[in-house]
Amino acid sequence: MEKIKEFIYLDTEKVKSILSQLEEGLPITTNETTKIDSEIGANAGIGGFLNWFKAETSANILSSNQNDETKILHDYMYNYIEKELNKNKKLLHVHNTTKKDNSLPKDIDENSFVLLECKIKINDYNQILAILENMNDLNVALQVLSLKSNPLQNGVWEIVETELKVKSQLLNEDFVKSAKLIIEHFYKNKLIITCFPYEKNNFLSFNGPLKREYLRDDIEDILFKYGRSPSVTWHVFGKISSIKNPHKKTEHTDKKYKRIMEQWDKIVDIVNNHNSYEELKDDALRDWNGLNLKEEDFNIIKEKTFEVGIEQIYDAMDLLYYEASIKEPSITFTPIVIYR
């Protein structure tokens, strides 16, 4: 008998999108205000998934809760999708392994659906930011509560705080300020899952953002029940987003453009101080010719000075995003379903 899945996360919109394409674009309509029963296939008027759903549910499913009924249908949608993708060999399985042979499937690409059997880690950056702001106070508080001291005694907090400072067990202000700044600009409100299918290669991971509204429980309850890094393997279904880092700066194949960008400060100084190419004299003309640029280049750059300046700002931002982003060999993907 197939093991029963406990769904932790299910992105219903993406599941419906995949299903509609498997069903050749036919819409799925159900009356969610009534029970899901054996008549659902006839009422909806389509075959495929709903006929499968009808066949798989040997008895009527009764529920007084509309949300529960909807969840049941969504769970069956996913089971159907997984079976159909497997049947059509469109789903790559990446199994949890402790073997040294831990390379990616050879046929994986940026259009691949994957089913990961993996250890996972969940980072709620809202929670991390909140804790970080009070990290030192929390550390002191835990130490104070662990002491066998009279709860009516005053001055314990200051004593413990001083001891922790002497032992260098409190975060310094520069570290806290830097960490908060990075999180607020690049990870604020983000909920990230990191999947480790290869236990002997944790550098090769799958990383993706989760939408809180598709969690089956509040994130606080999930972290309380399973921890941030559960010790057992979970299953994560999703689609590859990018195998190469999307924020890595693309090398330009246009050699002249690359040369202009590398010498932009010198070029923009010449352009801004001369109204036309004909005004270039002596050093300015020698420098311009030395860059292997012509009159037509002067006119183009004159028109595009502001545009290129903005592009340089974006290049600097790309560098920041790259530094704060997932690096190879890790992969970014779109998590769609998580279950145990």
C-alpha positions in Angstrom: 0.0 0.0 0.0 1.3 3.5 -0.9 2.3 5.4 2.1 0.0 8.2 3.2 1.4 11.7 2.6 1.3 14.3 5.3 1.3 17.6 3.4 3.3 20.4 4.9 3.1 22.8 1.9 1.0 22.8 -1.3 1.1 25.7 -3.8 -2.5 25.3 -5.1 -2.1 27.8 -8.0 0.9 26.0 -9.5 -0.7 22.6 -8.9 -3.8 23.7 -10.8 -1.7 25.2 -13.6 0.2 21.9 -14.1 -3.0 19.9 -13.9 -4.8 22.0 -16.5 -1.9 21.5 -18.9 -1.9 17.7 -18.3 -5.6 17.8 -18.9 -5.0 19.8 -22.2 -6.2 23.0 -20.7 -9.6 21.9 -19.6 -10.9 24.0 -16.6 -11.7 22.3 -13.4 -14.7 23.6 -11.6 -16.2 22.1 -8.4 -18.9 23.3 -6.1 -16.8 23.7 -2.9 -19.8 24.7 -0.8 -21.2 21.1 -1.0 -19.7 17.7 -0.2 -17.2 16.1 -2.5 -19.0 12.9 -3.5 -19.1 10.4 -6.2 -21.0 12.7 -8.5 -18.1 15.2 -8.7 -17.0 13.9 -12.1 -20.4 14.2 -13.6 -21.0 17.6 -12.1 -17.7 19.0 -13.4 -18.3 17.6 -16.8 -14.7 16.6 -17.6 -12.8 13.4 -17.6 -9.1 12.8 -16.8 -8.3 13.9 -13.3 -11.8 14.0 -11.9 -12.6 10.6 -13.3 -9.5 9.4 -11.6 -10.5 11.2 -8.4 -13.9 9.5 -8.5 -12.3 6.0 -9.1 -9.7 6.5 -6.3 -12.3 7.6 -3.7 -14.3 4.4 -3.2 -16.6 6.0 -0.7 -18.2 9.4 -0.4 -16.0 12.0 1.3 -18.1 14.0 3.7 -17.0 17.2 5.4 -18.8 20.1 7.0 -15.8 22.3 6.5 -15.4 23.9 3.0 -11.6 24.5 3.5 -11.1 20.8 4.4 -13.0 19.7 1.3 -10.8 22.0 -0.8 -7.6 20.6 0.8 -8.8 17.0 0.1 -9.3 17.9 -3.6 -5.9 19.6 -3.8 -4.1 16.7 -2.2 -5.7 14.4 -4.8 -4.7 16.8 -7.5 -1.0 16.5 -6.5 -1.2 12.7 -6.2 -2.6 12.6 -9.7 0.1 15.0 -11.1 2.9 13.0 -9.5 1.6 9.8 -11.1 1.0 11.3 -14.5 4.5 13.0 -14.6 6.1 9.7 -13.6 4.1 7.8 -16.2 5.2 10.2 -18.9 8.8 10.2 -17.6 8.7 14.0 -16.9 9.7 13.8 -13.3 13.3 13.5 -12.2 13.8 11.7 -8.9 16.7 12.8 -6.7 17.0 10.3 -3.9 18.6 10.9 -0.5 21.9 9.2 -0.4 25.0 8.9 1.7 27.0 7.5 -1.2 30.0 9.4 -2.6 28.4 9.3 -6.1 26.3 12.4 -5.5 26.2 14.2 -8.8 23.0 15.6 -10.3 21.0 13.6 -12.9 22.6 14.2 -16.3 19.3 15.2 -17.9 18.4 17.9 -15.4 17.8 21.3 -16.9 15.9 24.6 -16.2 12.6 23.1 -17.3 12.8 20.0 -15.1 10.3 18.9 -12.6 12.1 17.3 -9.7 11.0 15.2 -6.7 13.6 15.5 -4.0 14.0 13.0 -1.2 16.1 15.1 1.1 17.0 16.5 4.5 15.7 20.0 4.7 16.3 23.3 6.5 13.8 26.1 6.8 14.9 29.7 7.4 12.2 32.2 8.4 14.1 35.5 8.0 11.3 37.4 9.8 12.0 35.3 12.8 15.8 35.5 12.4 15.6 39.3 12.2 13.4 39.5 15.3 15.8 37.2 17.3 18.9 39.0 15.9 17.7 42.3 17.3 17.4 40.8 20.8 20.1 38.1 20.5 22.3 39.3 23.3 19.4 40.0 25.7 18.0 36.6 25.0 21.4 35.0 25.7 21.6 36.8 29.0 18.0 36.0 29.9 18.6 32.2 29.3 21.7 32.3 31.5 19.8 34.2 34.2 16.9 31.7 34.3 19.4 28.8 34.5 21.0 30.2 37.6 20.0 28.9 41.0 19.5 32.3 42.4 16.7 34.0 44.4 14.2 35.4 41.8 13.8 38.4 44.1 17.5 39.1 44.1 18.4 42.3 42.1 21.4 42.9 39.9 21.7 39.3 38.5 21.2 40.5 34.9 24.1 43.0 35.1 26.4 40.3 36.6 25.6 37.7 33.9 25.9 40.3 31.1 29.3 41.3 32.3 30.5 37.7 32.5 29.3 37.0 29.0 31.1 40.1 27.7 34.3 39.1 29.4 34.0 35.6 27.8 33.2 37.2 24.4 30.0 35.3 24.2 27.9 38.2 23.1 27.6 39.4 19.5 29.4 42.7 18.8 27.3 45.6 17.6 29.0 45.7 14.2 28.1 42.1 13.4 24.5 42.6 14.5 24.2 45.9 12.4 25.7 44.2 9.3 23.5 41.1 9.6 20.3 43.1 10.1 21.2 45.3 7.1 21.7 42.4 4.8 18.6 40.6 5.9 16.4 43.7 5.6 17.6 44.4 2.0 17.8 41.0 0.6 15.8 38.5 2.7 13.1 40.5 4.4 9.8 38.6 4.8 11.4 35.6 3.0 10.8 32.0 4.0 13.5 29.8 2.4 13.7 26.1 2.2 17.1 24.4 1.5 17.1 20.8 0.5 20.0 18.5 0.9 19.6 15.2 -1.0 23.3 14.3 -0.8 24.4 13.8 2.7 28.0 13.7 1.8 27.8 16.9 -0.3 26.0 19.7 1.5 27.4 22.3 -0.9 25.1 20.9 -3.6 21.6 22.0 -2.4 18.3 23.0 -3.8 17.1 26.4 -2.5 13.7 28.1 -3.0 11.2 30.6 -1.5 8.0 29.4 0.1 4.7 31.3 0.2 3.3 31.4 3.7 -0.3 31.2 2.5 0.3 27.7 1.1 1.7 26.2 4.4 -0.7 23.8 6.0 0.2 25.1 9.4 1.6 28.4 10.7 5.4 28.5 10.3 5.8 28.8 14.0 3.8 25.5 14.5 5.9 23.8 11.8 9.2 24.9 13.4 7.9 23.9 16.8 6.8 20.4 15.7 9.6 19.5 13.3 12.4 21.9 14.1 14.3 24.1 11.6 16.3 21.1 10.4 14.3 17.9 10.8 16.4 14.7 11.2 14.3 12.7 8.8 14.0 12.9 5.1 11.1 14.8 3.5 9.8 14.9 -0.1 9.9 18.2 -2.0 8.3 18.5 -5.5 9.2 21.5 -7.6 10.6 22.9 -10.8 14.1 24.0 -11.4 14.5 27.8 -11.8 18.2 28.2 -12.4 21.2 25.9 -12.4 23.6 28.7 -12.9 23.5 31.7 -10.6 21.0 34.2 -12.1 22.8 37.1 -10.5 26.3 36.2 -11.9 27.4 39.0 -14.1 27.1 38.1 -17.8 30.3 38.7 -19.8 29.6 40.8 -22.8 30.5 39.4 -26.2 30.6 42.9 -27.7 34.3 43.8 -27.2 33.9 47.5 -27.9 31.0 47.8 -25.4 33.2 46.0 -22.8 36.1 48.3 -23.5 33.8 51.4 -23.1 32.4 50.1 -19.8 35.9 49.4 -18.5 37.1 52.9 -19.4 33.9 54.7 -18.6 35.2 57.2 -16.2 37.8 58.5 -18.7 35.3 58.4 -21.6 32.5 60.2 -19.8 35.0 62.9 -18.7 35.8 63.5 -22.4 32.2 63.5 -23.5 30.9 65.8 -20.8 33.6 68.4 -21.5 33.1 68.6 -25.2 29.9 69.3 -27.2 31.0 67.5 -30.4 33.7 65.3 -31.8 35.2 68.2 -33.7 36.0 70.0 -30.4 38.4 67.2 -29.3 42.0 68.5 -29.3 45.4 67.3 -28.2 45.2 65.0 -25.1 41.4 64.4 -25.4 41.7 63.4 -29.1 44.7 61.2 -28.4 42.9 59.5 -25.5 39.8 58.9 -27.7 41.8 57.4 -30.5 43.8 55.4 -28.1 40.6 53.7 -27.0 40.0 52.8 -30.7 36.8 54.9 -30.7 35.5 57.0 -33.7 33.3 60.0 -34.3 30.2 57.9 -34.5 31.0 56.4 -31.1 31.3 59.9 -29.6 27.8 60.8 -30.9 26.2 57.5 -29.6 27.8 57.9 -26.1 26.8 61.5 -25.9 23.2 60.5 -26.3 23.5 57.5 -23.9 25.6 59.0 -21.1 22.7 58.9 -18.6 21.5 55.5 -19.8 24.9 53.9 -19.3 25.3 55.6 -16.0 22.1 53.9 -14.8 23.4 50.6 -16.2 26.5 51.0 -14.1 24.3 51.4 -11.0 22.5 48.2 -11.9 25.8 46.4 -12.4 26.8 47.5 -8.9 23.4 46.2 -7.6 23.9 42.9 -9.4 27.2 42.5 -7.6 25.4 43.0 -4.3 22.7 40.5 -5.2 25.4 38.0 -6.4 27.2 38.3 -3.0 23.9 37.7 -1.1 22.6 35.0 -3.4 22.9 31.2 -3.8 26.2 30.1 -5.3 27.0 27.2 -7.5 26.9 24.2 -7.3 23.7 24.9 -5.4 20.5 25.3 -7.5 17.5 27.6 -7.2 14.1 26.0 -7.7 10.4 26.7 -7.2 9.0 24.5 -4.4 5.5 23.4 -5.1 4.7 20.6 -2.7 6.3 19.4 0.5 5.2 16.3 2.3 6.4 13.6 4.7 
